[in-house]
Amino acid sequence: MSRSQVAIGAHGGDAALVLRRGDEVQVRLAETPTTGYRWQAEIDGPVLLVADRYEGVAAPVGAGGTRVLTFATTAAGTAEVRLALRRAWGDPTPVATARIGLTIEE
């Protein structure tokens, strides 16, 4: 098993990776949780979210940190991870988005 890393800034972005079955990819996203905005993932394909944690100071108000999401590939094929920075309440329109296209080899 190997681990890849993808860093995505506060404004989102796109990435494409080639991995093997059983590999993990760790996605690091800029996030300021005191604003109410949090990165949310939608997954299409043979990939599972295996870890979701926040690194940084939760206070003072306005202090930023990093959301770290770890995904594991489960089978060969293609997958897409879509990420949206949005609030859980109110307007569901994301303020930033990101997309990670995965090609998973045997």
C-alpha contacts under 8 A as a table, 3 or more apart, distances in Angstrom:
res1	aa1	res2	aa2	distance
1	M	22	G	5.77
1	M	23	D	4.91
1	M	24	E	7.34
2	S	22	G	7.93
2	S	23	D	5.07
2	S	24	E	6.35
3	R	23	D	5.90
3	R	24	E	4.72
3	R	25	V	5.45
3	R	26	Q	7.12
4	S	23	D	7.93
4	S	24	E	6.37
4	S	25	V	4.62
4	S	26	Q	6.15
5	Q	25	V	5.57
5	Q	26	Q	4.72
5	Q	27	V	5.87
5	Q	28	R	7.56
6	V	15	A	7.67
6	V	25	V	7.30
6	V	26	Q	6.22
6	V	27	V	4.78
6	V	28	R	6.19
7	A	27	V	5.82
7	A	28	R	4.65
7	A	29	L	6.14
8	I	11	H	7.81
8	I	12	G	5.74
8	I	13	G	6.26
8	I	27	V	7.26
8	I	28	R	5.99
8	I	29	L	4.91
8	I	30	A	6.85
8	I	98	A	7.62
9	G	12	G	5.54
9	G	13	G	7.41
9	G	29	L	5.81
9	G	30	A	5.31
10	A	29	L	6.78
10	A	30	A	4.86
10	A	31	E	6.68
10	A	96	A	7.18
11	H	95	V	7.91
11	H	96	A	5.28
11	H	97	T	7.24
12	G	96	A	5.30
12	G	97	T	4.93
12	G	98	A	4.74
13	G	97	T	6.70
13	G	98	A	4.65
13	G	99	R	6.64
14	D	98	A	5.33
14	D	99	R	4.73
14	D	100	I	5.72
14	D	101	G	7.99
15	A	99	R	6.39
15	A	100	I	4.75
15	A	101	G	6.33
16	A	100	I	5.52
16	A	101	G	4.61
16	A	102	L	5.87
16	A	103	T	7.96
17	L	100	I	7.48
17	L	101	G	6.36
17	L	102	L	5.04
17	L	103	T	6.32
18	V	102	L	5.85
18	V	103	T	4.73
18	V	104	I	5.92
18	V	105	E	7.37
19	L	23	D	6.27
19	L	73	T	7.91
19	L	102	L	7.06
19	L	103	T	6.19
19	L	104	I	4.85
19	L	105	E	6.13
20	R	23	D	5.54
20	R	73	T	7.38
20	R	76	A	7.26
20	R	104	I	5.10
20	R	105	E	4.59
20	R	106	E	5.70
21	R	73	T	5.37
21	R	74	T	5.64
21	R	75	A	5.20
21	R	76	A	5.74
21	R	104	I	6.00
21	R	105	E	6.02
21	R	106	E	5.42
22	G	72	A	6.31
22	G	73	T	5.10
22	G	74	T	5.67
22	G	75	A	7.43
23	D	72	A	5.82
23	D	73	T	5.61
24	E	70	T	6.70
24	E	71	F	5.49
24	E	72	A	4.30
24	E	73	T	6.26
25	V	70	T	5.70
25	V	71	F	5.30
25	V	72	A	6.47
26	Q	68	V	6.73
26	Q	69	L	5.70
26	Q	70	T	4.31
26	Q	71	F	6.36
27	V	68	V	5.67
27	V	69	L	5.14
27	V	70	T	6.21
28	R	66	T	6.22
28	R	67	R	5.80
28	R	68	V	4.67
28	R	69	L	6.60
29	L	39	W	7.68
29	L	66	T	5.40
29	L	67	R	5.10
29	L	68	V	6.46
30	A	64	G	7.22
30	A	65	G	6.02
30	A	66	T	4.66
30	A	67	R	6.32
31	E	37	Y	7.42
31	E	38	R	6.60
31	E	39	W	7.42
31	E	64	G	5.80
31	E	65	G	5.44
31	E	66	T	5.31
31	E	67	R	6.02
32	T	35	T	6.02
32	T	36	G	7.74
32	T	37	Y	6.89
32	T	38	R	7.63
32	T	62	G	6.46
32	T	63	A	6.20
32	T	64	G	4.24
32	T	65	G	5.97
32	T	66	T	7.82
33	P	36	G	5.38
33	P	37	Y	5.78
33	P	38	R	6.20
33	P	58	A	7.09
33	P	64	G	7.24
34	T	37	Y	7.60
34	T	58	A	7.06
34	T	59	A	7.49
34	T	61	V	5.71
34	T	62	G	6.06
34	T	63	A	7.52
35	T	61	V	7.89
35	T	62	G	6.90
36	G	86	R	7.85
36	G	87	R	5.51
36	G	88	A	7.62
37	Y	85	L	6.00
37	Y	86	R	4.87
37	Y	87	R	4.51
37	Y	88	A	7.54
38	R	84	A	8.00
38	R	85	L	5.30
38	R	86	R	5.64
38	R	87	R	6.25
38	R	88	A	7.88
39	W	67	R	7.26
39	W	83	L	6.33
39	W	84	A	5.42
39	W	85	L	4.31
39	W	86	R	6.52
40	Q	83	L	5.53
40	Q	84	A	5.31
40	Q	85	L	6.35
40	Q	86	R	7.44
41	A	81	V	6.68
41	A	82	R	5.71
41	A	83	L	4.59
41	A	84	A	6.64
42	E	81	V	5.85
42	E	82	R	5.16
42	E	83	L	6.41
43	I	47	V	6.94
43	I	48	L	7.69
43	I	79	A	7.40
43	I	80	E	5.95
43	I	81	V	4.65
43	I	82	R	6.38
44	D	47	V	7.48
44	D	79	A	5.49
44	D	80	E	5.23
44	D	81	V	6.47
45	G	77	G	7.59
45	G	78	T	6.25
45	G	79	A	4.19
45	G	80	E	6.47
46	P	73	T	5.94
46	P	74	T	5.27
46	P	75	A	5.53
46	P	76	A	7.41
46	P	77	G	7.19
46	P	78	T	7.38
46	P	79	A	6.22
47	V	71	F	6.36
47	V	72	A	5.51
47	V	73	T	4.49
47	V	74	T	5.71
47	V	75	A	7.80
47	V	79	A	6.87
48	L	71	F	5.39
48	L	72	A	5.29
48	L	73	T	6.57
48	L	74	T	7.32
49	L	52	D	7.61
49	L	69	L	7.18
49	L	70	T	5.97
49	L	71	F	4.45
49	L	72	A	6.54
50	V	69	L	7.78
50	V	70	T	5.65
50	V	71	F	5.54
50	V	72	A	6.56
51	A	68	V	7.78
51	A	69	L	5.67
51	A	70	T	4.97
51	A	71	F	7.14
52	D	67	R	7.31
52	D	68	V	5.84
52	D	69	L	4.63
52	D	70	T	6.55
53	R	67	R	5.94
53	R	68	V	5.33
53	R	69	L	6.63
54	Y	65	G	7.19
54	Y	66	T	5.79
54	Y	67	R	4.55
54	Y	68	V	6.05
55	E	65	G	5.74
55	E	66	T	5.14
55	E	67	R	6.32
55	E	68	V	7.30
56	G	64	G	6.84
56	G	65	G	4.38
56	G	66	T	6.35
57	V	60	P	7.39
57	V	63	A	6.64
57	V	64	G	7.13
57	V	65	G	6.58
58	A	61	V	7.69
58	A	63	A	7.03
58	A	64	G	7.91
59	A	62	G	7.43
59	A	63	A	6.20
60	P	63	A	5.69
73	T	76	A	7.96
73	T	104	I	7.22
75	A	104	I	7.07
75	A	105	E	7.95
75	A	106	E	7.22
76	A	103	T	7.80
76	A	104	I	4.78
76	A	105	E	4.95
76	A	106	E	5.17
77	G	103	T	6.10
77	G	104	I	5.05
77	G	105	E	6.61
78	T	101	G	7.59
78	T	102	L	5.57
78	T	103	T	4.63
78	T	104	I	5.79
79	A	101	G	6.09
79	A	102	L	5.01
79	A	103	T	6.58
79	A	104	I	7.66
80	E	99	R	7.01
80	E	100	I	5.73
80	E	101	G	4.67
80	E	102	L	5.98
81	V	99	R	5.76
81	V	100	I	5.11
81	V	101	G	6.57
81	V	102	L	7.99
82	R	97	T	7.40
82	R	98	A	5.94
82	R	99	R	4.61
82	R	100	I	6.52
83	L	97	T	5.51
83	L	98	A	5.00
83	L	99	R	6.16
84	A	94	P	5.59
84	A	95	V	7.58
84	A	96	A	5.95
84	A	97	T	4.49
84	A	98	A	6.54
85	L	94	P	5.18
85	L	95	V	5.77
85	L	96	A	5.20
85	L	97	T	6.22
86	R	92	P	6.37
86	R	93	T	6.59
86	R	94	P	4.53
86	R	95	V	6.16
86	R	96	A	7.65
87	R	90	G	6.98
87	R	91	D	7.43
87	R	92	P	6.63
87	R	94	P	7.74
88	A	92	P	7.22
89	W	92	P	7.04
94	P	97	T	6.71
